[in-house]
């Protein structure tokens, strides 16, 4: 009877492992920088790879207890260590993934502290590696009489995993409180639930020793996280975390329907000057930094208003609002904030075009054309004033060498 039951369970185990590996591979292939920043995407992929390795390690369940005597002792010890190690690695990548959503403005102000934290948060993982892959493993687990035996130090490794999980949960709670739209709140809410998934998985392992309990939990949770990661990016620019082109376009289309003399719609187009020169002279990473600094300043200028601030694409930004006064002194306000917040080695220059629509008969394209025309008139003025900007960048670069 036991042999018959075992023969029925093994195909079930194989099915779970196969479904898990295929699902994780599909999600891995679909995860790219269109759904998040580079750090966010790479850490999410790292977590997926960790789970895939764990599923491969669990192929040992198809062999049963005979696995521990079938192979040489060093190989068995190494495979067991890999199983525990990749779960700690998954927790580490999860922390990195969640921490990548910390406000870019806070990061830019405390960049040295964040780099120090990155190094410090490698410490728990390093301790896990030392305990699992050195002779110290006898404090955690060992193979005795053809069976794996676990010791109290395993609880310490679990504690180190929870250092990552609890830290990530605290960050997710903080991000959820600061989220400005429903999709972002939902995304961070799912991140908070990740610690519950990990806890339930650990409890299931205790009851289902010879079944792939982790994989049973991984599949639905990772799919949910991935879907909500995608959803949160529908209206969000991955680099700057501003609204994206789709969001501002929908907003303007909707607001134009009820536009009138007593209910005007103001559209402001802002273009970062000499952005190509920044990329060409300092590189694209510096260009990204410039965009983040400029975006953060835009957000600060319109903070507290009902304005929708969006990255239109490249170095172009659009602000739209029902308040006509929102365009008053916008250049002076933005220059003041940039001067106060700018941590770049050069001052950013920009051009502005603001148009107030008072007729519902105007189309979205017509409104943008009006604002765009005013933008380029201003750009001509700005470029005449600062034709030496490229040379300034080159001088700064040569001094920095």
N, C-alpha and C positions, 0 to 999 in steps of 0.2 A: 504493500500500500504506500509506504514511504517513497519507494522508487518510482511508483506511478505519479505520485504528487510532485516529486522533483522533476520528472520529465515534462510535466505540465507547466511548472513554474519557470523553467529555463527559457522556453520560447517567449513567455511574458516578459522576462527580464531583457531578453534580446530586443524585443519590440520597443520597450521603453527607452533603452539605450540608443537604438537606431533613430527613433523619433526625436529624441533629445539632440543627438548629433546633427541630424539633418536640419532641424529647426534652428539651432544655433548657427550653423553654417549659412543658412539663408539670411538670417538677421545680420550676421557679420558682413556678408556681401552687400547688404543694403545700407550699412552704416557708413556714412561719409560726411564731409564737412558741410553738406547742405542742411544738416539737421543739428548742427552745433559747432562750436569753435574747435580748433585742432586738439587742444588738451582734453576737452570733453569727449570728443569722438575717439581719440586714441585710448583713453582710459576705459571707455565703455567696451571697445574692442578687446582690450586686455582682460577685462572681466569675462567676456564671452569665451576667449581662448582658455582661460582658467577653468571655466565650467566644462569646456570640451575635453580638456585633459583629464579632469576628474571623471567624466563619463567613460573615457578610454580606460582609466585605471579600474573602473567598476566592471570591466569585462571579466575580471577575476571572479565575479559572482557566478558566472556561467560554469566555472570549474568547481566552485564550492570550497570546502575546507581543504581539499586536496591541493589547492593552489600553494599553500604554505610549505608543502613537502615536494612539490613537483619540480621546483626550480632551486638553484643554489641559493643558500642563505643570503649572501650580499645582494642578489637581485631582488629577492622577496622584500628585504629591508628597504631597499631603494624605492620600490614601487609603493610600499606602504607610506614611506616618507613623502613621496610625490603626492599621494592622495591628500594628506593633511596639509602639505605645503601649498598646494594650488588653491585650497579653500582660504588660507590666510592671504594668498596673493589676490584672490578675488575680492576679499574684504578691503585690501589696500587700494586696488583699482577703483573700487566703489567709492572710497573716501576721496580719491583724486578726482573722480568723475563729478561728484557732488560739489567739491570745493572749487571746481572750475566755474561754477555759477555764482561765485561771490562777486559782488558789484565791481566791475573793472575800475571804477574810480577809486574805490577803497584799495584795490590791489596796487594801482599806480602810485598811491600815496605811501603805501607801506610795503613796497616791493621787496626790500631787504628782509623784512620780517617774514614775508611769505616764503622767500627762498630758505630762510632758516627753518621755518615750520616744515617745509618739504623734506629737508634733511632729517629733522627730528622725527618726522612721521615714518621715515624708513627704518627707524630703530626697532620697533616691535617686529617688523618683518625680518630684520636681520637676526634678531634673537630666535625667532621661530626656525629660521634656516640652520642656525648653529645647533639648536636642540635636536632637530630632525636628521640632519645629514652629517653628524659627527658621532663619535662614540658616546656622547651625552644622550643619544637616543634611548639608552637603557633606562633613563629617568622618565621617559614618555611611553615607550612601547618596546616590546621584544618578542621574539619568536621562541616559545617554550613548548617542547614536545609536539611540534607540528601545529601549534595554535598561536595566534597573535594575542598577547596579553598587554593590557593598558595599565599605566601607573598614574599616580596623582598629578604629575607634572603636565599631563594632558589638559587638565583644567586650567593651568596657567596659560597654555597656548590658546585655549578658548577665550580666556580673559583678554589676551592681546588682540584677538580678532575683534572683540567687542570694543576695544579702544577705537578702532577704525569705524565700527558700525555706529557707536554712540556719537562720536564726533561728527560723522556724516549726517546723522539724524538731527543733531542740534543745528547744523548749517541749513538743512532742508526746512526745519521749522522757521528759522529766521528768514529764509528766502520766501517762504510761503506768505509770511506776514507782510512782506514788502512787494509781493507780486501785484501787478496792476490789472491783470485780466484773468478771466475764468480758466483759460487753458493753462496758463502758468501755475495758477493755484492747484489745478488738478495734477500737473506734472510733479510739483513739489510734494503734494499729498501722497502720491504713489511712492516717492522716494522715502517718505517717512515710514511707509508700510514695509519697506525692504527689511528692516531689522526684525519685524515680526515673522517674515518668511524665513529668515535665517534661523530664528529661534525654533520655529515649528519644525524645520528640516532637522535640526539637531535632536529634537524630541522624537521625531519619527525614526531616526537611525537607531535609537535605543529600543524601539519596538519591532523594527523591521530590519534586523541585522543583516539578513541575506537578500534584501531587496534594494533596488536603486531608489532610496527614499529622496535623496537630494534632487535627483533628476525629475521626480514626480512634481516637486515644487518649482524647480528652475523654469520649466517650459512655460507655464502660464504667467509667472511673474516677469520673466525677461520679455516675453511678448508684450505684456501690458506696459512695461517701462519703455520699450522701443516705440510702441504706438503713440504713447503720450509724449515722448520726446519729439516725435515727428509732428504731432498736433500742435505742440507748444511753439514750433517754428513756423507754422502757417502764417502768422502775422508778425513774426519777430526776425530782425536781421541778426544773423549768427554772430557777427563780429562786434557790433556796437550795442546790441540788445535794444535798439530803438525799434519802433514799428517799421515794417517793411513797405515796399511799394504796393503790394496787394492791399494792405490795411488802409493806407492813406487814400488809395484809389477808391476803395469801397466807401470810405467816409465822405469824400468829396462828392461822389455820385449821389449818395443818400441826402446830403445836406443841401445840394443844389435844388432839390425838388421843392423845398419850402423857402428858398432864398427870395429876399425882397428888400425894399428900402428900410423897413423896420427890422428886418431879420437878415442882415448881410453876412456874407461868408468871406473871410480874409484868407488868402493863400500866399504864403511867403516861400520863395525859393532861395536857397542859400547854397553857394558853390565855393568849395575850398580852392583858393588860388594856388597855382604852382605845384599842385599835387604830383604831377608827373615828374617834376624836378626832384621832389623829395624821394620818390621811388628810384629814380635814375641815379641820384648821387649817394643816398644812404641805404638803399635797398628796400624791399617790400615789407620787411618786418617793421622798419621805421615808419613806412607809410601807414601800416596798420595802427601803430601807436598814435600817429597824428590823427587818424580818423577817430580813435577812441577818445582822445583828449578833446577833440572838437565836438564829438557827440555828447560827451558828458557836460560840456559847457552849454550846449544847446538845451539839454534837459534842465540845467540849472536856471537858465534864463526864463524858461516857460513853466518852471515848477510852480504849482499852486493855481495855475490857470486851467481852462478846459481845452487847451490846445493839444492837438495830435502832432507829435514830432516823429518824423520818419526819415529813414535813409532811402532816398529814391534810387540810388545806384552809384557805384564808384565814389566820387567825391561830391555828389549832389545830395542835398537834403531838402525836405519839404515840411513846412509847418502849416496847419490849417486850423481855423478857429472861428467861432461865431462872434467873438469879441473884436470889433473893428480896431479898438485901441491897442490890440496886441502887437501891431506893427509899429507903434510909436517908439521912436528912439531904439529900435531893435539893434542897429549897428553899434551904437554906443554901449548898450547893455552887454552885448555879446563880446565886444572888445574888452570891457572891464572884467568880465568873468574869465575870459581867456588869459588876460594878463595876471589875474589872481591865481588861476589854477594850472597854468601851463608849466609843465616840468620838462619840456623839450628844450633843446639848446638853441632854438630859434623861435621867433614869433610867427604865429600862423596868420595868414591873410585870407580874406574871404570877400565874396561879392553877394549882394542881396537884391532881390526883386520882389516887391510886395504889391499884391493887387486885391482890391475889395470888390467882390461881385454883389450886385444888388438886384439881379434879375434871374428868375427861375428859367427864363428862356435861353440863357447861355448854356452851352454844353461844357462838359468836363474839359474837352480839348481846347475850347475857346478861352476858358479861364486860365489854363496852363500856358497857353500861348501868350496871353497878356502878361502874366507873371514872368515868363521866360524872357520876353522882350525887355522888360524892365531890368531883369537880372543881367543881361548882356550889355545893356547901357552902363550899368554900374561896373561891370567887369572891365570895360574899356577904360573907365576912370581909374580903377584900382591898379590896372597894369601900367598905366602911364606914370602913376605915382611910385611904383616899386619895381622898376625894370631891373634893378640891381640884385634882386632876390636870389637868383641862381648863383651869382658870384659870392654872396654872403654864405650860402650853403656850402660852397666849395671851400671857402676860407675856414669855416667851422670844422669841416671834415679834415682839412690839412692840419689844423691846430690839434685836433683830437688824436692824431696818429702818434 
